[in-house]
Amino acid sequence: MIRLLSAIKRVILWSYERGSRPYDVLVVLILAFIFLTPNYLFKKSARVEAVYDVSIEELAKENHHQTIQELLSAHLRKKTRVSRITITRFEPKFSSDGRILGYKVWVKQAN
């Protein structure tokens, strides 16, 4: 039992000589943890919204959609190369004479 506690203490305090077998084992374990741990364990659960500015000229190329939201969604899927996005809201941007210049779009990306 004392030997086990002594070994744990040496591991925690990293008191092995460089080049020794226990040192090499610890290094291999650390590298295995870094490179073999799946990414989903470190993803944030709360997603941050991204905000995009979409000009009306960019939207002119996409003319086969029914609603503005479908049009913006299709355009942003192409622009971001993310297949599933959710538009949470959008606001038109107006010029001084009242014409729509584009849209400000808030998007949540799904994995």
PyMOL CGO cylinders between C-alpha atoms (Angstrom):
from pymol import cmd
from pymol.cgo import CYLINDER

trace = [
    CYLINDER, 0.00, 0.00, 0.00, 2.81, 2.39, 0.87, 0.3, 1, 1, 1, 1, 1, 1,
    CYLINDER, 2.81, 2.39, 0.87, 4.54, 1.51, -2.38, 0.3, 1, 1, 1, 1, 1, 1,
    CYLINDER, 4.54, 1.51, -2.38, 1.37, 2.31, -4.34, 0.3, 1, 1, 1, 1, 1, 1,
    CYLINDER, 1.37, 2.31, -4.34, 0.97, 5.67, -2.61, 0.3, 1, 1, 1, 1, 1, 1,
    CYLINDER, 0.97, 5.67, -2.61, 4.62, 6.43, -3.24, 0.3, 1, 1, 1, 1, 1, 1,
    CYLINDER, 4.62, 6.43, -3.24, 4.19, 5.64, -6.95, 0.3, 1, 1, 1, 1, 1, 1,
    CYLINDER, 4.19, 5.64, -6.95, 1.09, 7.86, -7.18, 0.3, 1, 1, 1, 1, 1, 1,
    CYLINDER, 1.09, 7.86, -7.18, 2.98, 10.67, -5.45, 0.3, 1, 1, 1, 1, 1, 1,
    CYLINDER, 2.98, 10.67, -5.45, 5.88, 10.33, -7.90, 0.3, 1, 1, 1, 1, 1, 1,
    CYLINDER, 5.88, 10.33, -7.90, 3.47, 10.42, -10.87, 0.3, 1, 1, 1, 1, 1, 1,
    CYLINDER, 3.47, 10.42, -10.87, 1.63, 13.50, -9.60, 0.3, 1, 1, 1, 1, 1, 1,
    CYLINDER, 1.63, 13.50, -9.60, 4.83, 15.36, -8.77, 0.3, 1, 1, 1, 1, 1, 1,
    CYLINDER, 4.83, 15.36, -8.77, 6.51, 14.11, -11.98, 0.3, 1, 1, 1, 1, 1, 1,
    CYLINDER, 6.51, 14.11, -11.98, 9.63, 13.04, -10.13, 0.3, 1, 1, 1, 1, 1, 1,
    CYLINDER, 9.63, 13.04, -10.13, 10.88, 10.39, -12.55, 0.3, 1, 1, 1, 1, 1, 1,
    CYLINDER, 10.88, 10.39, -12.55, 14.22, 10.83, -14.31, 0.3, 1, 1, 1, 1, 1, 1,
    CYLINDER, 14.22, 10.83, -14.31, 14.02, 11.77, -17.94, 0.3, 1, 1, 1, 1, 1, 1,
    CYLINDER, 14.02, 11.77, -17.94, 14.61, 8.73, -20.14, 0.3, 1, 1, 1, 1, 1, 1,
    CYLINDER, 14.61, 8.73, -20.14, 13.52, 6.22, -17.50, 0.3, 1, 1, 1, 1, 1, 1,
    CYLINDER, 13.52, 6.22, -17.50, 10.81, 3.68, -18.28, 0.3, 1, 1, 1, 1, 1, 1,
    CYLINDER, 10.81, 3.68, -18.28, 8.15, 5.27, -15.98, 0.3, 1, 1, 1, 1, 1, 1,
    CYLINDER, 8.15, 5.27, -15.98, 8.86, 8.68, -17.53, 0.3, 1, 1, 1, 1, 1, 1,
    CYLINDER, 8.86, 8.68, -17.53, 8.40, 7.25, -21.03, 0.3, 1, 1, 1, 1, 1, 1,
    CYLINDER, 8.40, 7.25, -21.03, 5.17, 5.52, -20.00, 0.3, 1, 1, 1, 1, 1, 1,
    CYLINDER, 5.17, 5.52, -20.00, 3.78, 8.80, -18.63, 0.3, 1, 1, 1, 1, 1, 1,
    CYLINDER, 3.78, 8.80, -18.63, 4.69, 10.64, -21.82, 0.3, 1, 1, 1, 1, 1, 1,
    CYLINDER, 4.69, 10.64, -21.82, 3.02, 7.96, -23.96, 0.3, 1, 1, 1, 1, 1, 1,
    CYLINDER, 3.02, 7.96, -23.96, -0.12, 8.11, -21.79, 0.3, 1, 1, 1, 1, 1, 1,
    CYLINDER, -0.12, 8.11, -21.79, -0.29, 11.90, -22.12, 0.3, 1, 1, 1, 1, 1, 1,
    CYLINDER, -0.29, 11.90, -22.12, 0.19, 11.76, -25.89, 0.3, 1, 1, 1, 1, 1, 1,
    CYLINDER, 0.19, 11.76, -25.89, -2.42, 8.99, -26.19, 0.3, 1, 1, 1, 1, 1, 1,
    CYLINDER, -2.42, 8.99, -26.19, -4.87, 11.14, -24.25, 0.3, 1, 1, 1, 1, 1, 1,
    CYLINDER, -4.87, 11.14, -24.25, -4.21, 14.14, -26.49, 0.3, 1, 1, 1, 1, 1, 1,
    CYLINDER, -4.21, 14.14, -26.49, -4.46, 12.35, -29.83, 0.3, 1, 1, 1, 1, 1, 1,
    CYLINDER, -4.46, 12.35, -29.83, -6.95, 9.56, -29.13, 0.3, 1, 1, 1, 1, 1, 1,
    CYLINDER, -6.95, 9.56, -29.13, -9.63, 11.37, -27.12, 0.3, 1, 1, 1, 1, 1, 1,
    CYLINDER, -9.63, 11.37, -27.12, -12.75, 11.98, -29.26, 0.3, 1, 1, 1, 1, 1, 1,
    CYLINDER, -12.75, 11.98, -29.26, -13.60, 15.60, -30.06, 0.3, 1, 1, 1, 1, 1, 1,
    CYLINDER, -13.60, 15.60, -30.06, -17.19, 15.39, -28.85, 0.3, 1, 1, 1, 1, 1, 1,
    CYLINDER, -17.19, 15.39, -28.85, -15.98, 15.16, -25.25, 0.3, 1, 1, 1, 1, 1, 1,
    CYLINDER, -15.98, 15.16, -25.25, -14.61, 18.71, -25.47, 0.3, 1, 1, 1, 1, 1, 1,
    CYLINDER, -14.61, 18.71, -25.47, -17.37, 20.45, -27.42, 0.3, 1, 1, 1, 1, 1, 1,
    CYLINDER, -17.37, 20.45, -27.42, -19.24, 23.21, -25.68, 0.3, 1, 1, 1, 1, 1, 1,
    CYLINDER, -19.24, 23.21, -25.68, -22.85, 22.40, -24.96, 0.3, 1, 1, 1, 1, 1, 1,
    CYLINDER, -22.85, 22.40, -24.96, -24.02, 25.98, -25.38, 0.3, 1, 1, 1, 1, 1, 1,
    CYLINDER, -24.02, 25.98, -25.38, -23.79, 27.06, -28.98, 0.3, 1, 1, 1, 1, 1, 1,
    CYLINDER, -23.79, 27.06, -28.98, -22.90, 30.63, -29.80, 0.3, 1, 1, 1, 1, 1, 1,
    CYLINDER, -22.90, 30.63, -29.80, -24.82, 32.40, -32.48, 0.3, 1, 1, 1, 1, 1, 1,
    CYLINDER, -24.82, 32.40, -32.48, -22.94, 33.70, -35.47, 0.3, 1, 1, 1, 1, 1, 1,
    CYLINDER, -22.94, 33.70, -35.47, -24.01, 36.94, -37.14, 0.3, 1, 1, 1, 1, 1, 1,
    CYLINDER, -24.01, 36.94, -37.14, -23.70, 37.37, -40.91, 0.3, 1, 1, 1, 1, 1, 1,
    CYLINDER, -23.70, 37.37, -40.91, -24.22, 40.39, -43.13, 0.3, 1, 1, 1, 1, 1, 1,
    CYLINDER, -24.22, 40.39, -43.13, -25.74, 39.35, -46.45, 0.3, 1, 1, 1, 1, 1, 1,
    CYLINDER, -25.74, 39.35, -46.45, -25.97, 41.92, -49.24, 0.3, 1, 1, 1, 1, 1, 1,
    CYLINDER, -25.97, 41.92, -49.24, -28.87, 42.04, -51.64, 0.3, 1, 1, 1, 1, 1, 1,
    CYLINDER, -28.87, 42.04, -51.64, -26.45, 41.44, -54.55, 0.3, 1, 1, 1, 1, 1, 1,
    CYLINDER, -26.45, 41.44, -54.55, -25.44, 38.10, -53.04, 0.3, 1, 1, 1, 1, 1, 1,
    CYLINDER, -25.44, 38.10, -53.04, -29.09, 37.11, -52.71, 0.3, 1, 1, 1, 1, 1, 1,
    CYLINDER, -29.09, 37.11, -52.71, -29.89, 38.05, -56.31, 0.3, 1, 1, 1, 1, 1, 1,
    CYLINDER, -29.89, 38.05, -56.31, -28.13, 34.86, -57.45, 0.3, 1, 1, 1, 1, 1, 1,
    CYLINDER, -28.13, 34.86, -57.45, -30.54, 32.73, -55.34, 0.3, 1, 1, 1, 1, 1, 1,
    CYLINDER, -30.54, 32.73, -55.34, -33.94, 33.28, -56.93, 0.3, 1, 1, 1, 1, 1, 1,
    CYLINDER, -33.94, 33.28, -56.93, -35.75, 29.93, -56.63, 0.3, 1, 1, 1, 1, 1, 1,
    CYLINDER, -35.75, 29.93, -56.63, -36.90, 30.13, -52.99, 0.3, 1, 1, 1, 1, 1, 1,
    CYLINDER, -36.90, 30.13, -52.99, -40.29, 31.02, -51.57, 0.3, 1, 1, 1, 1, 1, 1,
    CYLINDER, -40.29, 31.02, -51.57, -39.49, 33.12, -48.52, 0.3, 1, 1, 1, 1, 1, 1,
    CYLINDER, -39.49, 33.12, -48.52, -36.70, 35.44, -47.43, 0.3, 1, 1, 1, 1, 1, 1,
    CYLINDER, -36.70, 35.44, -47.43, -35.76, 33.01, -44.65, 0.3, 1, 1, 1, 1, 1, 1,
    CYLINDER, -35.76, 33.01, -44.65, -35.41, 30.11, -47.13, 0.3, 1, 1, 1, 1, 1, 1,
    CYLINDER, -35.41, 30.11, -47.13, -33.37, 32.36, -49.41, 0.3, 1, 1, 1, 1, 1, 1,
    CYLINDER, -33.37, 32.36, -49.41, -31.05, 33.43, -46.58, 0.3, 1, 1, 1, 1, 1, 1,
    CYLINDER, -31.05, 33.43, -46.58, -30.75, 29.86, -45.30, 0.3, 1, 1, 1, 1, 1, 1,
    CYLINDER, -30.75, 29.86, -45.30, -29.77, 28.48, -48.72, 0.3, 1, 1, 1, 1, 1, 1,
    CYLINDER, -29.77, 28.48, -48.72, -27.25, 31.27, -49.25, 0.3, 1, 1, 1, 1, 1, 1,
    CYLINDER, -27.25, 31.27, -49.25, -25.62, 30.82, -45.84, 0.3, 1, 1, 1, 1, 1, 1,
    CYLINDER, -25.62, 30.82, -45.84, -25.44, 27.04, -46.25, 0.3, 1, 1, 1, 1, 1, 1,
    CYLINDER, -25.44, 27.04, -46.25, -23.40, 27.61, -49.41, 0.3, 1, 1, 1, 1, 1, 1,
    CYLINDER, -23.40, 27.61, -49.41, -21.32, 30.39, -47.86, 0.3, 1, 1, 1, 1, 1, 1,
    CYLINDER, -21.32, 30.39, -47.86, -20.46, 28.55, -44.62, 0.3, 1, 1, 1, 1, 1, 1,
    CYLINDER, -20.46, 28.55, -44.62, -20.43, 25.02, -46.11, 0.3, 1, 1, 1, 1, 1, 1,
    CYLINDER, -20.43, 25.02, -46.11, -22.49, 23.79, -43.17, 0.3, 1, 1, 1, 1, 1, 1,
    CYLINDER, -22.49, 23.79, -43.17, -25.40, 21.59, -44.19, 0.3, 1, 1, 1, 1, 1, 1,
    CYLINDER, -25.40, 21.59, -44.19, -27.66, 22.27, -41.21, 0.3, 1, 1, 1, 1, 1, 1,
    CYLINDER, -27.66, 22.27, -41.21, -28.11, 25.80, -39.94, 0.3, 1, 1, 1, 1, 1, 1,
    CYLINDER, -28.11, 25.80, -39.94, -30.95, 27.44, -38.06, 0.3, 1, 1, 1, 1, 1, 1,
    CYLINDER, -30.95, 27.44, -38.06, -31.73, 31.09, -38.60, 0.3, 1, 1, 1, 1, 1, 1,
    CYLINDER, -31.73, 31.09, -38.60, -32.88, 32.46, -35.27, 0.3, 1, 1, 1, 1, 1, 1,
    CYLINDER, -32.88, 32.46, -35.27, -33.70, 35.93, -36.61, 0.3, 1, 1, 1, 1, 1, 1,
    CYLINDER, -33.70, 35.93, -36.61, -32.89, 38.38, -39.37, 0.3, 1, 1, 1, 1, 1, 1,
    CYLINDER, -32.89, 38.38, -39.37, -33.24, 42.12, -39.87, 0.3, 1, 1, 1, 1, 1, 1,
    CYLINDER, -33.24, 42.12, -39.87, -33.19, 44.12, -43.09, 0.3, 1, 1, 1, 1, 1, 1,
    CYLINDER, -33.19, 44.12, -43.09, -30.56, 46.84, -43.53, 0.3, 1, 1, 1, 1, 1, 1,
    CYLINDER, -30.56, 46.84, -43.53, -31.91, 49.95, -45.22, 0.3, 1, 1, 1, 1, 1, 1,
    CYLINDER, -31.91, 49.95, -45.22, -30.24, 52.74, -47.20, 0.3, 1, 1, 1, 1, 1, 1,
    CYLINDER, -30.24, 52.74, -47.20, -30.96, 56.40, -46.47, 0.3, 1, 1, 1, 1, 1, 1,
    CYLINDER, -30.96, 56.40, -46.47, -33.69, 56.44, -49.13, 0.3, 1, 1, 1, 1, 1, 1,
    CYLINDER, -33.69, 56.44, -49.13, -35.43, 53.34, -47.73, 0.3, 1, 1, 1, 1, 1, 1,
    CYLINDER, -35.43, 53.34, -47.73, -34.14, 50.64, -50.10, 0.3, 1, 1, 1, 1, 1, 1,
    CYLINDER, -34.14, 50.64, -50.10, -33.09, 47.29, -48.67, 0.3, 1, 1, 1, 1, 1, 1,
    CYLINDER, -33.09, 47.29, -48.67, -29.31, 46.91, -48.91, 0.3, 1, 1, 1, 1, 1, 1,
    CYLINDER, -29.31, 46.91, -48.91, -29.16, 43.46, -47.33, 0.3, 1, 1, 1, 1, 1, 1,
    CYLINDER, -29.16, 43.46, -47.33, -29.87, 41.53, -44.18, 0.3, 1, 1, 1, 1, 1, 1,
    CYLINDER, -29.87, 41.53, -44.18, -28.24, 40.95, -40.84, 0.3, 1, 1, 1, 1, 1, 1,
    CYLINDER, -28.24, 40.95, -40.84, -28.75, 37.25, -40.02, 0.3, 1, 1, 1, 1, 1, 1,
    CYLINDER, -28.75, 37.25, -40.02, -28.30, 35.42, -36.69, 0.3, 1, 1, 1, 1, 1, 1,
    CYLINDER, -28.30, 35.42, -36.69, -27.49, 31.73, -37.20, 0.3, 1, 1, 1, 1, 1, 1,
    CYLINDER, -27.49, 31.73, -37.20, -27.00, 28.68, -34.98, 0.3, 1, 1, 1, 1, 1, 1,
    CYLINDER, -27.00, 28.68, -34.98, -24.97, 25.94, -36.60, 0.3, 1, 1, 1, 1, 1, 1,
    CYLINDER, -24.97, 25.94, -36.60, -25.90, 22.33, -35.89, 0.3, 1, 1, 1, 1, 1, 1,
    CYLINDER, -25.90, 22.33, -35.89, -23.42, 19.47, -36.01, 0.3, 1, 1, 1, 1, 1, 1,
]
cmd.load_cgo(trace, "trace")
